[in-house]
Amino acid sequence: MLKFTIPVEKGNQAKADGSMSQAIKDLINTVKPESAYFYVEDGKRAGMVVFEASDQAQMAAINEPLFAKLNAQVNICPALTLEDLLQNIPTRSVQQDRLHNYGQVVGACLVSSSQNLGR
């Protein structure tokens, strides 16, 4: 999810010269969002775009035009659907298995370390 705000003066200038609508169209064409919302936040033009990103390296290509063309403040944060969230929350038994396995690994490391020290 990408959220942005545009300073008032830069927003007014960008609206007048057409660069705001072009920057937003470019953003939409680049990320192919699931949804996009535009609103006013703290007296500034703002937007929120929900999209799927599989490659974190593309974030610079997404952010930079908003910074350069609109002087926008950009915040990106991961967002999950309810289905994704429920699939990825470990159950109590999975958590217990992880702790048990962690205990075995730590124990094996301690045994190995003590053998290396000649104890």
Stockholm file with secondary structure:
# STOCKHOLM 1.0

chainA/1-119         MLKFTIPVEKGNQAKADGSMSQAIKDLINTVKPESAYFYVEDGKRAGMVVFEASDQAQMAAINEPLFAKLNAQVNICPALTLEDLLQNIPTRSVQQDRLHNYGQVVGACLVSSSQNLGR
#=GR chainA/1-119 SS CEEEEECHHHHHHHHHHTHHHHHHHHHHHHHCCSEEEEEEETTEEEEEEECCCSCGGGHHHHHHHHHHHHCCEEEECCCCCHHHHHHHSCCHHHHHHHHHHHHHHHHHHHHHHHHHTTC
#=GC SS_cons         CEEEEECHHHHHHHHHHTHHHHHHHHHHHHHCCSEEEEEEETTEEEEEEECCCSCGGGHHHHHHHHHHHHCCEEEECCCCCHHHHHHHSCCHHHHHHHHHHHHHHHHHHHHHHHHHTTC
//
